[in-house]
Amino acid sequence: MNQNPAVVIGGHGKVGRHLVPTLQRRGIPVRVASRSGAAYFDWFDRSSWAPALAGARSAYVVHLQNLPSPDAPERLSALCEVAVAEGVQRLVLQSARGWPEAAPAENAVIEAPGLSTAVLRSAWFAQNFSEALLLQPLLAGEVRLPTGDGLEAFVDTRDVAEVAAVLLTEEGHHEHVYEVTGPTLMTFGDAVARIAEVSGRDFRFNSLTVEEFVQELRAKDVPPLCWYMEKEEFVQMEAVLMSHVRNGSTSSATDTVRRLLGREPRDFDAYAKETVTTGVWDGPAA
């Protein structure tokens, strides 16, 4: 076994918690780095970076803050410098597709000297409907978004994790950018309708204008998941992401999973049928 570990920054997140066992099945020891992980790592405490990365061979990075934030490129450049100093050879950044505002942060990683780097841009996670921001609106009966008829190829987080494991452990991916999607294009309304069908629940989708969406977000608290963001930063980030879906920036499916994993990606129907058995869509909103 290669005793130099892979560090997963954000190892308790939607992708990280699948990436950790995926790497372990490949015989790679893993160090989970986070504010509550086995290795302490805090984006706002740079003194924590070197100890978390020390002796690692590779690192998977989920940036805590909004990637288009003005300080993200400098922070990621600094992290790459620390990684090189601590012996890290390969670093993969998780990003999102259809998000051109993230390019400066992505480039800070791609252009970092002394590292083999790659960027993984994922489609919207299917698991957002069962583990994250869209679960509570769904359980309340109505998902209200300004995505209109924009199409998205929702991706299963397990597929993202398996692609990430390839980028961290196999050769030939230096300075590459990969977009990881599911196989099927659908609207957010289609996704909600499919969940309603398999669950037998009366879940509905209401298409808002961007302006209506922004007004509704401003009237709510920032979700605990985004505790580190000011409200207006969170509002604007969500509005931009939704607008990119609405204007068609995400209306394509890629063959990345097929090329890198040698199989078809998990589709949304499979996710919905599997998830309904967990009971997560049975109860009322918390």
Kinemage of the C-alpha trace (Angstrom):
@kinemage 1
@onewidth
@group {chain A} dominant
@subgroup {mainchain}
@vectorlist {calphas} color= white
{ca met a 1} P 0.000 0.000 0.000
{ca asn a 2} L 1.165 3.511 -0.762
{ca gln a 3} L 1.541 4.994 2.712
{ca asn a 4} L 1.390 8.594 1.519
{ca pro a 5} L -2.254 9.531 2.002
{ca ala a 6} L -4.715 11.422 -0.094
{ca val a 7} L -6.114 14.417 1.773
{ca val a 8} L -9.794 15.120 1.216
{ca ile a 9} L -10.577 18.693 2.208
{ca gly a 10} L -14.288 18.643 2.877
{ca gly a 11} L -14.370 14.903 3.441
{ca his a 12} L -17.752 15.017 5.180
{ca gly a 13} L -19.490 16.735 2.258
{ca lys a 14} L -21.788 15.276 -0.387
{ca val a 15} L -18.893 14.149 -2.595
{ca gly a 16} L -16.218 13.727 0.057
{ca arg a 17} L -18.048 11.112 2.076
{ca his a 18} L -18.212 8.903 -1.029
{ca leu a 19} L -14.694 9.756 -2.170
{ca val a 20} L -13.099 8.599 1.080
{ca pro a 21} L -14.249 4.944 0.833
{ca thr a 22} L -13.709 4.956 -2.940
{ca leu a 23} L -10.043 5.819 -2.418
{ca gln a 24} L -9.728 3.313 0.401
{ca arg a 25} L -11.016 0.549 -1.877
{ca arg a 26} L -8.138 1.456 -4.204
{ca gly a 27} L -5.696 0.880 -1.358
{ca ile a 28} L -5.064 4.585 -0.761
{ca pro a 29} L -4.956 5.764 2.859
{ca val a 30} L -7.116 8.838 3.340
{ca arg a 31} L -6.874 11.814 5.657
{ca val a 32} L -10.114 13.757 6.078
{ca ala a 33} L -9.328 17.432 6.599
{ca ser a 34} L -12.001 19.783 7.891
{ca arg a 35} L -12.925 21.832 10.927
{ca ser a 36} L -14.294 18.635 12.484
{ca gly a 37} L -12.179 16.047 10.659
{ca ala a 38} L -9.364 13.803 11.818
{ca ala a 39} L -6.980 16.465 10.505
{ca tyr a 40} L -7.980 19.988 11.472
{ca phe a 41} L -8.320 22.298 8.473
{ca asp a 42} L -9.907 25.741 8.458
{ca trp a 43} L -9.973 27.927 5.348
{ca phe a 44} L -9.887 30.966 7.624
{ca asp a 45} L -6.893 29.738 9.657
{ca arg a 46} L -3.949 29.342 7.306
{ca ser a 47} L -1.783 27.950 10.076
{ca ser a 48} L -3.921 24.795 9.856
{ca trp a 49} L -3.137 24.122 6.199
{ca ala a 50} L 0.411 22.747 6.407
{ca pro a 51} L -0.254 20.205 9.195
{ca ala a 52} L -3.323 18.928 7.340
{ca leu a 53} L -1.363 18.457 4.099
{ca ala a 54} L 1.961 17.280 5.541
{ca gly a 55} L 3.246 14.099 3.921
{ca ala a 56} L 0.274 13.686 1.600
{ca arg a 57} L 0.702 12.592 -2.000
{ca ser a 58} L -2.526 14.116 -3.317
{ca ala a 59} L -5.349 16.407 -2.246
{ca tyr a 60} L -8.980 16.857 -3.216
{ca val a 61} L -10.154 20.384 -2.557
{ca val a 62} L -13.672 21.649 -2.028
{ca his a 63} L -13.358 25.386 -1.493
{ca leu a 64} L -15.540 26.462 1.395
{ca gln a 65} L -16.485 29.819 -0.039
{ca asn a 66} L -18.147 30.805 -3.281
{ca leu a 67} L -15.508 30.093 -5.974
{ca pro a 68} L -16.208 33.383 -7.803
{ca ser a 69} L -15.566 35.349 -4.584
{ca pro a 70} L -12.797 37.939 -5.079
{ca asp a 71} L -10.388 36.305 -2.634
{ca ala a 72} L -10.782 32.727 -3.908
{ca pro a 73} L -7.947 32.846 -6.503
{ca glu a 74} L -5.422 34.160 -3.985
{ca arg a 75} L -6.522 31.700 -1.312
{ca leu a 76} L -6.276 28.749 -3.682
{ca ser a 77} L -2.875 29.893 -4.970
{ca ala a 78} L -1.668 30.076 -1.382
{ca leu a 79} L -3.040 26.613 -0.655
{ca cys a 80} L -1.208 25.217 -3.684
{ca glu a 81} L 2.048 26.768 -2.463
{ca val a 82} L 1.594 25.126 0.932
{ca ala a 83} L 0.730 21.831 -0.743
{ca val a 84} L 3.942 21.855 -2.789
{ca ala a 85} L 5.988 22.718 0.299
{ca glu a 86} L 4.437 19.762 2.142
{ca gly a 87} L 5.205 17.286 -0.631
{ca val a 88} L 1.813 17.053 -2.330
{ca gln a 89} L 2.216 16.012 -5.961
{ca arg a 90} L -1.348 16.114 -7.271
{ca leu a 91} L -4.310 18.374 -6.494
{ca val a 92} L -7.880 18.262 -7.807
{ca leu a 93} L -10.322 21.150 -7.345
{ca gln a 94} L -14.074 20.567 -7.257
{ca ser a 95} L -16.001 23.222 -9.156
{ca ala a 96} L -19.325 23.480 -10.983
{ca arg a 97} L -20.049 23.600 -14.667
{ca gly a 98} L -21.826 26.476 -16.360
{ca trp a 99} L -20.181 28.855 -13.887
{ca pro a 100} L -17.768 31.066 -15.865
{ca glu a 101} L -17.344 33.357 -12.872
{ca ala a 102} L -15.332 30.562 -11.225
{ca ala a 103} L -12.660 30.608 -13.963
{ca pro a 104} L -10.133 32.799 -12.069
{ca ala a 105} L -10.223 30.427 -9.096
{ca glu a 106} L -9.962 27.381 -11.346
{ca asn a 107} L -7.019 28.925 -13.206
{ca ala a 108} L -5.236 29.591 -9.922
{ca val a 109} L -5.141 25.824 -9.425
{ca ile a 110} L -4.498 24.818 -13.040
{ca glu a 111} L -1.543 27.210 -13.290
{ca ala a 112} L -0.025 26.400 -9.888
{ca pro a 113} L 3.663 25.472 -10.338
{ca gly a 114} L 5.051 22.251 -8.967
{ca leu a 115} L 1.757 20.359 -8.928
{ca ser a 116} L -0.139 18.038 -11.225
{ca thr a 117} L -3.579 19.645 -11.180
{ca ala a 118} L -7.062 19.069 -12.527
{ca val a 119} L -10.479 20.685 -12.148
{ca leu a 120} L -13.658 18.658 -11.799
{ca arg a 121} L -16.762 20.628 -12.764
{ca ser a 122} L -19.910 18.819 -11.725
{ca ala a 123} L -23.476 19.211 -12.870
{ca trp a 124} L -26.130 19.858 -10.236
{ca phe a 125} L -26.146 16.997 -7.757
{ca ala a 126} L -29.198 14.741 -7.807
{ca gln a 127} L -28.689 14.482 -4.041
{ca asn a 128} L -29.561 18.166 -3.638
{ca phe a 129} L -33.166 16.932 -3.561
{ca ser a 130} L -32.520 14.596 -0.633
{ca glu a 131} L -29.528 15.896 1.323
{ca ala a 132} L -29.247 19.628 0.832
{ca leu a 133} L -30.900 22.924 0.012
{ca leu a 134} L -33.832 21.535 -1.984
{ca leu a 135} L -34.966 18.912 0.527
{ca gln a 136} L -36.910 21.176 2.878
{ca pro a 137} L -38.767 23.033 0.089
{ca leu a 138} L -39.612 19.652 -1.427
{ca leu a 139} L -40.997 18.322 1.858
{ca ala a 140} L -42.994 21.531 2.252
{ca gly a 141} L -44.653 20.609 -1.038
{ca glu a 142} L -43.240 23.148 -3.461
{ca val a 143} L -39.836 23.864 -4.974
{ca arg a 144} L -39.690 27.470 -6.168
{ca leu a 145} L -36.794 28.301 -8.499
{ca pro a 146} L -36.093 30.630 -11.448
{ca thr a 147} L -34.688 27.909 -13.690
{ca gly a 148} L -37.557 28.031 -16.187
{ca asp a 149} L -37.203 25.518 -19.000
{ca gly a 150} L -33.429 25.289 -18.567
{ca leu a 151} L -32.097 21.758 -18.813
{ca glu a 152} L -29.712 20.029 -16.421
{ca ala a 153} L -28.108 16.573 -16.475
{ca phe a 154} L -28.288 15.897 -12.737
{ca val a 155} L -25.307 13.851 -11.572
{ca asp a 156} L -25.106 11.321 -8.770
{ca thr a 157} L -22.505 12.325 -6.182
{ca arg a 158} L -21.152 8.772 -6.185
{ca asp a 159} L -20.207 9.184 -9.836
{ca val a 160} L -18.474 12.469 -9.043
{ca ala a 161} L -16.526 10.728 -6.279
{ca glu a 162} L -15.458 7.883 -8.557
{ca val a 163} L -14.236 10.308 -11.228
{ca ala a 164} L -12.390 12.262 -8.532
{ca ala a 165} L -10.657 9.069 -7.422
{ca val a 166} L -9.435 8.486 -10.975
{ca leu a 167} L -8.047 12.020 -11.205
{ca leu a 168} L -6.272 11.621 -7.873
{ca thr a 169} L -4.708 8.233 -8.544
{ca glu a 170} L -4.182 7.762 -12.288
{ca glu a 171} L -1.842 9.452 -14.745
{ca gly a 172} L -2.713 11.612 -17.736
{ca his a 173} L -4.965 14.282 -16.251
{ca his a 174} L -2.555 17.178 -15.604
{ca glu a 175} L -4.116 20.586 -16.337
{ca his a 176} L -7.309 18.940 -17.573
{ca val a 177} L -10.803 20.240 -16.834
{ca tyr a 178} L -13.540 17.608 -16.684
{ca glu a 179} L -17.286 18.208 -16.672
{ca val a 180} L -19.146 15.390 -14.931
{ca thr a 181} L -22.858 14.965 -15.587
{ca gly a 182} L -25.600 12.415 -15.507
{ca pro a 183} L -26.908 10.910 -18.754
{ca thr a 184} L -30.331 12.551 -18.969
{ca leu a 185} L -31.258 16.175 -19.562
{ca met a 186} L -34.333 17.408 -17.710
{ca thr a 187} L -35.730 20.567 -16.187
{ca phe a 188} L -35.933 21.076 -12.440
{ca gly a 189} L -39.686 20.729 -12.870
{ca asp a 190} L -39.167 17.344 -14.521
{ca ala a 191} L -36.997 16.249 -11.592
{ca val a 192} L -39.592 17.278 -9.003
{ca ala a 193} L -42.325 15.524 -11.000
{ca arg a 194} L -40.278 12.329 -11.116
{ca ile a 195} L -39.723 12.400 -7.353
{ca ala a 196} L -43.450 13.001 -6.844
{ca glu a 197} L -44.229 10.008 -9.055
{ca val a 198} L -41.940 7.531 -7.307
{ca ser a 199} L -42.801 8.780 -3.804
{ca gly a 200} L -46.542 9.182 -4.270
{ca arg a 201} L -46.286 12.646 -2.718
{ca asp a 202} L -47.849 15.843 -4.040
{ca phe a 203} L -44.596 17.670 -4.744
{ca arg a 204} L -44.835 20.630 -7.116
{ca phe a 205} L -42.478 22.948 -8.953
{ca asn a 206} L -43.147 26.662 -9.347
{ca ser a 207} L -41.036 28.573 -11.859
{ca leu a 208} L -40.191 32.065 -10.614
{ca thr a 209} L -38.536 35.009 -12.255
{ca val a 210} L -35.010 35.705 -11.061
{ca glu a 211} L -36.287 38.879 -9.392
{ca glu a 212} L -38.958 36.968 -7.467
{ca phe a 213} L -36.392 34.374 -6.414
{ca val a 214} L -33.996 37.037 -5.130
{ca gln a 215} L -36.767 38.716 -3.130
{ca glu a 216} L -37.737 35.415 -1.519
{ca leu a 217} L -34.133 34.588 -0.609
{ca arg a 218} L -33.597 37.998 0.956
{ca ala a 219} L -36.579 37.368 3.227
{ca lys a 220} L -35.038 34.148 4.583
{ca asp a 221} L -32.052 33.305 6.745
{ca val a 222} L -28.886 31.984 5.151
{ca pro a 223} L -29.023 28.159 5.354
{ca pro a 224} L -26.774 26.667 8.063
{ca leu a 225} L -24.827 24.882 5.322
{ca cys a 226} L -23.664 28.307 4.099
{ca trp a 227} L -22.884 29.793 7.519
{ca tyr a 228} L -19.682 31.386 6.225
{ca met a 229} L -21.435 33.628 3.683
{ca glu a 230} L -23.047 37.013 4.116
{ca lys a 231} L -26.694 36.970 3.112
{ca glu a 232} L -26.304 39.097 -0.005
{ca glu a 233} L -23.334 37.033 -1.183
{ca phe a 234} L -25.428 33.886 -0.808
{ca val a 235} L -28.394 35.482 -2.587
{ca gln a 236} L -26.295 36.638 -5.531
{ca met a 237} L -24.479 33.296 -5.821
{ca glu a 238} L -27.768 31.401 -5.971
{ca ala a 239} L -29.250 33.868 -8.457
{ca val a 240} L -26.248 33.533 -10.771
{ca leu a 241} L -26.260 29.729 -10.614
{ca met a 242} L -29.983 29.567 -11.348
{ca ser a 243} L -29.651 32.079 -14.165
{ca his a 244} L -27.023 29.912 -15.848
{ca val a 245} L -29.448 26.988 -15.833
{ca arg a 246} L -32.251 29.206 -17.096
{ca asn a 247} L -30.207 30.552 -20.030
{ca gly a 248} L -29.091 27.112 -21.188
{ca ser a 249} L -25.488 27.091 -19.974
{ca thr a 250} L -25.978 23.603 -18.506
{ca ser a 251} L -28.073 22.101 -21.311
{ca ser a 252} L -25.693 19.316 -22.303
{ca ala a 253} L -24.608 15.925 -21.017
{ca thr a 254} L -20.980 14.808 -21.163
{ca asp a 255} L -19.319 11.430 -21.641
{ca thr a 256} L -16.802 11.925 -18.822
{ca val a 257} L -18.132 9.095 -16.652
{ca arg a 258} L -18.126 6.723 -19.613
{ca arg a 259} L -14.588 7.692 -20.661
{ca leu a 260} L -12.997 7.608 -17.226
{ca leu a 261} L -14.979 4.866 -15.505
{ca gly a 262} L -15.856 2.631 -18.443
{ca arg a 263} L -19.565 2.529 -17.638
{ca glu a 264} L -22.708 4.599 -17.995
{ca pro a 265} L -23.428 7.224 -15.320
{ca arg a 266} L -26.225 6.627 -12.849
{ca asp a 267} L -29.408 8.290 -14.086
{ca phe a 268} L -31.903 10.392 -12.158
{ca asp a 269} L -34.612 7.727 -12.204
{ca ala a 270} L -32.269 5.255 -10.530
{ca tyr a 271} L -31.396 7.871 -7.903
{ca ala a 272} L -35.079 8.627 -7.229
{ca lys a 273} L -36.092 4.956 -6.986
{ca glu a 274} L -33.201 4.191 -4.638
{ca thr a 275} L -33.694 7.277 -2.491
{ca val a 276} L -37.427 6.778 -1.968
{ca thr a 277} L -36.636 3.532 -0.115
{ca thr a 278} L -34.734 5.514 2.544
{ca gly a 279} L -37.883 7.354 3.630
{ca val a 280} L -36.241 10.763 3.340
{ca trp a 281} L -39.209 12.080 1.322
{ca asp a 282} L -41.858 10.649 3.664
{ca gly a 283} L -41.960 13.269 6.375
{ca pro a 284} L -42.973 16.922 6.623
{ca ala a 285} L -40.524 19.782 6.382
{ca ala a 286} L -38.437 20.221 9.519
